[in-house]
């Protein structure tokens, strides 16, 4: 399902909301160029993986705890 991706969720938000919060942060950082709608598609997964690579994080393609922290999404 492209609306729900693997996400770290310390805020108890639905996965699509966590993704919708991450997409603008990835866009500002220059990694995501798609629509800010919340689906976890190929573009979002690639943006996350590229961000993780550049920030020396485990490249999971998921919005995991380390990625949330690196994006400043607490």
N, C-alpha and C positions, 0 to 999 in steps of 0.2 A: 504494500500500500504506500503510495508516494505522499500521502498526507501525514503519515506518522513515521518518523525516522528514529534511529537510536539516539536517545537524548538523556543527559544527566539532568535530573529534575529535583533540585533541593527546595523548590518553591511550590511544589504540588500543582503546577500549572499543567493543563493538557499539553501533550507533545507538540501540537500545532502552534500553540502559543510560545513555547520555548523556542521553536524554530523561527517563528515570526519575530522574536526578540533578537535572535542571533543573526538573521539575514541583514538587518540594517547595520549592525556592528561590523559584519563582514564586508558590507558595501563601503562603509566609511574607511575601512582598512584597505580597500582596493582589491578585494578578493571575490566579491559577489556582484554580478551585474544583471541579475534577473529581477523579476517582479517581487515585491515585498508582500507576499501573500501567505506565507507559512507552509506551503508544500515542501516536503523533503524529497526533492528530485535529484537528478544527476548533477545539475549545476550547483545546488547547495552542497551536495556531498563533495564535489570537486573543490569548491571554495574552502570548505572545512579542511580537507586533506592538504591543500596548498598552504593554508594558514598554519596548520599543525607542522608541516615540514619546515616552513620558514621560522617558526618560533621554537624549533627543536623539541616538539612534543611527539608523543607516540602518534603515528599516522594511522588513525582508526577510521577517519571519514565520518565519525560520530561526534555529536555534541556531548563530549564527556566532561568530567569535572575540571580537568586541566585546561581544556579549551574554553569552558565557561569563565574560568578565572583569568585566562590570558586575554579574553575579549572584554573583561571588565563587567561581566554579567553575573552579579551575585544575587 
